[in-house]
Each structure stands twice: as structure tokens, then as C-alpha cells.
């Protein structure tokens, strides 16, 4: 039983240079994609908020009465 424990503990995988290179390559690909995605989502959210604010301002400026139908692009 002691021999089995000794061989089991000596064959554990280690963090090699190859694994480090793979990790760096994956990070070099994923990080820019994630950054670009966050920028696009943030820009779209800000545009949507600006549009909602503009519509709310127009609704406050309109007098009470029948509203014209909204046009969707």
C-alpha cells in the first residue's frame, strides 16, 4: 500500500511552460473580445437611454389630447 501511495503522489501533473503559453494565448484572444463586447453593449445602452429620455421629454411637451400613432423604423 505504501508503494501505491508513493507512485500516486509522484505522478501528479505540474503546471508546465506549455500550459502557461496556452493560457496566455487564450487570454490574449478572449480579453480583447470581451472588452469590445462591453463597449458595444455600453454604447447601445446609452443610446437607448438617450432615446427614452428624448421620448419622455416630447411627451411632457405635448398638450393633453389625442396622441399621434408612433412610427417604428
C-alpha positions in Angstrom: 0.0 0.0 0.0 2.8 2.4 0.7 4.3 1.8 -2.8 0.9 2.7 -4.3 0.8 5.9 -2.4 4.3 6.9 -3.4 3.6 6.4 -7.1 0.3 8.1 -7.0 1.8 11.2 -5.4 4.8 11.4 -7.7 2.8 11.3 -11.0 0.7 14.4 -10.4 0.6 16.8 -13.3 2.5 20.1 -12.9 2.0 23.5 -14.4 4.3 23.4 -17.4 5.6 26.1 -19.8 3.2 24.7 -22.5 0.2 25.2 -20.2 1.4 28.7 -19.5 1.7 29.5 -23.2 -1.8 28.1 -23.8 -3.2 30.2 -21.0 -1.6 33.3 -22.4 -2.8 32.7 -25.9 -6.4 32.1 -24.7 -6.2 35.3 -22.5 -4.8 37.3 -25.5 -7.8 36.2 -27.6 -10.6 36.4 -25.0 -9.8 39.7 -23.3 -10.0 41.9 -26.4 -13.2 40.2 -27.5 -14.7 40.7 -24.0 -13.6 44.4 -24.0 -15.1 45.1 -27.4 -18.4 43.4 -26.4 -18.6 45.5 -23.2 -18.0 48.7 -25.3 -20.7 47.8 -27.8 -23.3 46.9 -25.1 -22.5 50.1 -23.1 -22.8 52.3 -26.2 -26.2 50.7 -27.1 -27.5 51.1 -23.6 -26.5 54.8 -23.6 -28.2 55.3 -26.9 -31.4 53.5 -25.6 -31.4 55.7 -22.5 -31.0 58.9 -24.6 -33.9 57.8 -26.9 -36.1 57.1 -23.8 -35.2 60.5 -22.3 -36.0 62.2 -25.7 -39.4 60.5 -25.9 -40.2 61.3 -22.3 -39.3 65.0 -23.0 -41.5 65.0 -26.0 -44.4 63.5 -24.0 -44.1 66.3 -21.4 -44.1 69.0 -24.0 -47.2 67.7 -25.8 -50.5 69.2 -24.7 -53.2 66.8 -23.4 -55.2 65.4 -26.3 -55.1 62.5 -28.8 -51.6 61.3 -29.4 -50.4 60.5 -32.9 -49.5 56.9 -33.6 -45.8 56.1 -33.1 -43.8 55.3 -36.2 -41.3 52.5 -35.9 -38.4 52.4 -38.3 
